[in-house]
Amino acid sequence: MRQKILLCLLGAVCILLYDTSTAIFAQFYGIRYDSFALGSSLICIIFGFFAARSSGLLLAGMIGAFIGAVESSIGWYISWTIGPGNPGTEASVGLIGVVVIVVTAESAFFGLVGGFLGWIERRYIKKLPEI
C-alpha cells in the first residue's frame, strides 16, 4: 500500500514540476502552452506502466486519473498564475469543471495505455526490476 501511495505522490510531483517548468518556458519564449501536452500524456503512460507492473491495470488507470486531476486543478492554477494557462476570458465554474473531468479521463486513458504496456512487459518480457 505504501508503494502505491508513493507512486501517486511521485506522479503528482512530476506533473506539477512539468506544468510549472513548461509554463515558465512557454511564457518566456512565447510558445503555445498546449504544445507541451504530449509530455503530460507521457508522464501518465510512464506511471501507468510502473503501476501495472506492481499491481495491475486498475491501479494504472487510477494513477493516471489521479495525475490528471492534480494537473487539471493545481497544475492549471500554477500555469494560469504564470500566464500561459490563462484562457484569456473569464472561466466559469462549469468550464473549469468540464476541463477537470476531460483531463482526468484522458489521463486515466493514458495511464491504462502505460498499464497495458507494463502488463505486457511483466507477463512476457520480465526484464525490468520490480518497484
C-alpha positions as CSV (number, residue, x, y, z in Angstrom):
1,M,0.0,0.0,0.0
2,R,2.8,2.4,0.8
3,Q,4.4,1.9,-2.6
4,K,1.1,2.7,-4.3
5,I,0.7,6.0,-2.3
6,L,4.3,6.8,-3.1
7,L,3.8,6.2,-6.8
8,C,0.7,8.5,-6.7
9,L,2.6,11.3,-4.9
10,L,5.6,11.0,-7.1
11,G,3.3,11.2,-10.2
12,A,1.7,14.3,-8.8
13,V,5.0,16.0,-8.1
14,C,6.3,15.1,-11.6
15,I,3.2,16.5,-13.3
16,L,3.4,19.7,-11.2
17,L,7.1,20.2,-11.9
18,Y,6.4,19.6,-15.6
19,D,3.5,22.0,-15.7
20,T,5.4,24.7,-13.9
21,S,8.6,24.4,-16.0
22,T,6.7,24.3,-19.3
23,A,4.5,27.3,-18.2
24,I,7.7,29.3,-17.5
25,F,9.3,28.2,-20.7
26,A,6.2,29.0,-22.8
27,Q,5.8,32.4,-21.1
28,F,9.4,33.3,-21.6
29,Y,9.8,32.2,-25.2
30,G,6.3,32.9,-26.4
31,I,5.5,29.3,-27.3
32,R,1.9,28.0,-27.2
33,Y,1.5,26.2,-23.9
34,D,-0.7,23.5,-25.3
35,S,2.2,22.3,-27.5
36,F,3.6,20.6,-24.3
37,A,0.5,18.3,-23.9
38,L,2.4,15.3,-25.1
39,G,4.7,15.4,-22.1
40,S,1.8,15.2,-19.8
41,S,0.5,12.2,-21.6
42,L,3.9,10.5,-21.4
43,I,4.1,11.1,-17.7
44,C,0.7,9.3,-17.3
45,I,1.9,6.4,-19.5
46,I,5.2,6.0,-17.5
47,F,3.4,6.0,-14.2
48,G,0.7,3.7,-15.5
49,F,3.4,1.3,-16.8
50,F,5.0,1.0,-13.3
51,A,1.7,0.8,-11.5
52,A,0.6,-2.1,-13.7
53,R,3.9,-3.9,-13.2
54,S,3.4,-3.8,-9.5
55,S,-0.3,-4.0,-9.0
56,G,-2.3,-4.4,-12.3
57,L,-4.3,-2.4,-14.8
58,L,-6.8,-1.0,-12.3
59,L,-4.1,0.9,-10.4
60,A,-2.6,2.1,-13.7
61,G,-5.9,3.8,-14.6
62,M,-6.4,5.1,-11.1
63,I,-2.9,6.7,-11.0
64,G,-3.5,8.2,-14.4
65,A,-6.7,9.7,-13.2
66,F,-5.1,11.0,-10.1
67,I,-2.3,12.6,-12.0
68,G,-4.9,14.1,-14.4
69,A,-6.9,15.5,-11.5
70,V,-3.8,17.1,-10.0
71,E,-2.7,18.5,-13.4
72,S,-6.2,19.9,-14.2
73,S,-6.6,21.6,-10.8
74,I,-3.3,22.6,-9.1
75,G,-1.3,22.4,-12.3
76,W,-3.7,24.5,-14.2
77,Y,-3.8,27.1,-11.4
78,I,0.0,27.3,-11.4
79,S,0.2,27.7,-15.2
80,W,-2.7,30.2,-15.1
81,T,-0.9,32.3,-12.5
82,I,2.3,32.2,-14.5
83,G,0.4,33.3,-17.6
84,P,0.2,30.7,-20.4
85,G,-2.6,28.6,-18.7
86,N,-4.9,31.6,-18.6
87,P,-7.7,31.1,-21.1
88,G,-7.9,34.8,-21.8
89,T,-11.6,35.1,-20.8
90,E,-13.4,34.7,-17.6
91,A,-13.7,31.0,-16.9
92,S,-17.0,29.8,-15.4
93,V,-17.2,27.1,-12.8
94,G,-18.8,24.9,-15.4
95,L,-15.9,25.4,-17.8
96,I,-13.4,24.6,-15.1
97,G,-15.4,21.5,-14.1
98,V,-15.5,20.2,-17.7
99,V,-11.8,20.7,-18.1
100,V,-11.1,18.8,-14.9
101,I,-13.3,15.9,-16.0
102,V,-11.9,15.7,-19.5
103,V,-8.3,16.0,-18.5
104,T,-8.8,13.4,-15.7
105,A,-10.5,11.0,-18.1
106,E,-7.8,11.5,-20.7
107,S,-5.1,10.9,-18.2
108,A,-6.8,7.8,-16.9
109,F,-6.8,6.5,-20.5
110,F,-3.1,7.2,-20.9
111,G,-2.4,5.6,-17.5
112,L,-4.2,2.5,-18.9
113,V,-2.1,2.6,-22.0
114,G,1.0,2.6,-19.9
115,G,-0.5,-0.1,-17.7
116,F,-1.2,-2.3,-20.7
117,L,2.5,-1.9,-21.7
118,G,3.5,-2.7,-18.2
119,W,1.3,-5.8,-18.1
120,I,2.8,-7.0,-21.4
121,E,6.3,-6.4,-20.1
122,R,5.6,-8.2,-16.8
123,R,3.9,-11.1,-18.4
124,Y,6.1,-11.7,-21.5
125,I,9.4,-9.8,-21.1
126,K,10.1,-9.7,-17.4
127,K,13.4,-7.8,-17.7
128,L,12.9,-4.7,-15.7
129,P,13.2,-4.9,-11.9
130,E,10.0,-4.6,-9.8
131,I,9.5,-1.3,-7.9
